[in-house]
Amino acid sequence: MFYQIDSGKVSLRIKAQPAASKNAFCGPYGEDALKVTIKAPAVEGAANQELVKFLSKSFKVSKGDILFKTGQTSKVKIVEFPLTKEFENWIEENGYR
């Protein structure tokens, strides 16, 4: 599974695709990642900043609470943020539980 919930925190394994036409969740990527398209190009951290902004808006989390655990310079990364009702609803609505 591409996410893990532990002690009120979510770890999300993401396969980021920068320079896309829009920011969007595209669904599972293989067995253990979630594909996310990002508008910003992978230049000077722009895609990571856009990813943080997108996750922040999507799951109602402060941008400062979203941490990169691994993969800041890789297309596959793990981000961690506090568990929110919006994330739980998103999991439920998309059948990822």
C-alpha positions as CSV (number, residue, x, y, z in Angstrom):
1,M,0.0,0.0,0.0
2,F,1.3,3.5,-0.8
3,Y,0.3,5.0,2.6
4,Q,0.9,4.1,6.2
5,I,-0.8,5.7,9.2
6,D,1.0,5.6,12.5
7,S,0.7,7.7,15.7
8,G,-1.5,10.3,14.0
9,K,0.8,10.7,11.0
10,V,0.5,9.7,7.4
11,S,3.5,8.5,5.4
12,L,2.7,8.7,1.7
13,R,4.9,7.1,-1.0
14,I,4.6,9.2,-4.1
15,K,5.8,8.8,-7.7
16,A,5.9,12.4,-8.9
17,Q,5.5,13.4,-12.6
18,P,6.6,17.0,-12.9
19,A,5.8,19.3,-15.9
20,A,2.3,17.9,-16.3
21,S,-0.7,19.9,-17.5
22,K,-2.3,19.9,-14.1
23,N,-1.8,18.8,-10.5
24,A,-3.7,15.6,-9.9
25,F,-3.8,12.2,-8.1
26,C,-3.6,9.6,-10.8
27,G,-4.0,6.4,-8.7
28,P,-1.7,3.6,-7.6
29,Y,1.7,3.3,-9.3
30,G,2.8,-0.3,-9.0
31,E,2.3,-1.9,-5.6
32,D,3.6,0.7,-3.2
33,A,3.4,4.2,-4.7
34,L,0.7,6.8,-5.6
35,K,1.3,8.6,-8.9
36,V,0.8,12.4,-8.7
37,T,1.2,14.8,-11.6
38,I,2.6,18.2,-10.8
39,K,2.4,21.3,-13.1
40,A,5.8,22.7,-12.1
41,P,9.0,21.5,-13.8
42,A,11.7,19.6,-11.8
43,V,14.0,22.6,-11.6
44,E,15.4,24.1,-8.5
45,G,12.9,22.4,-6.2
46,A,9.9,23.9,-8.0
47,A,8.1,20.5,-8.4
48,N,8.6,19.7,-4.7
49,Q,7.2,23.1,-3.7
50,E,4.2,22.6,-6.0
51,L,3.7,19.1,-4.5
52,V,3.7,20.4,-1.0
53,K,1.2,23.1,-2.0
54,F,-1.1,20.5,-3.7
55,L,-1.0,18.1,-0.7
56,S,-1.6,21.0,1.6
57,K,-4.8,22.1,-0.2
58,S,-6.0,18.5,-0.9
59,F,-5.7,17.3,2.7
60,K,-6.1,20.6,4.7
61,V,-2.6,20.4,6.2
62,S,-0.3,23.3,6.8
63,K,2.6,23.4,4.3
64,G,5.0,23.5,7.2
65,D,3.7,20.2,8.5
66,I,4.5,18.3,5.3
67,L,8.0,16.8,5.6
68,F,10.1,14.9,3.0
69,K,11.3,11.7,4.7
70,T,13.1,10.5,1.5
71,G,13.5,11.3,-2.2
72,Q,13.7,15.1,-2.3
73,T,15.8,14.8,-5.5
74,S,14.1,11.6,-6.8
75,K,10.8,11.0,-8.6
76,V,9.8,8.5,-5.9
77,K,9.6,10.2,-2.5
78,I,8.0,9.6,0.9
79,V,6.3,12.6,2.6
80,E,4.9,12.7,6.1
81,F,2.1,14.9,7.4
82,P,-0.5,14.8,10.2
83,L,-3.6,12.6,9.7
84,T,-6.6,14.7,8.8
85,K,-10.3,14.0,8.3
86,E,-9.8,15.0,4.6
87,F,-7.2,12.4,4.1
88,E,-9.4,9.7,5.7
89,N,-12.3,10.8,3.5
90,W,-10.1,10.7,0.4
91,I,-8.9,7.1,1.2
92,E,-12.5,6.1,1.7
93,E,-13.9,7.8,-1.4
94,N,-11.2,6.2,-3.6
95,G,-11.4,2.7,-2.1
96,Y,-7.9,2.7,-0.8
97,R,-8.7,1.4,2.7
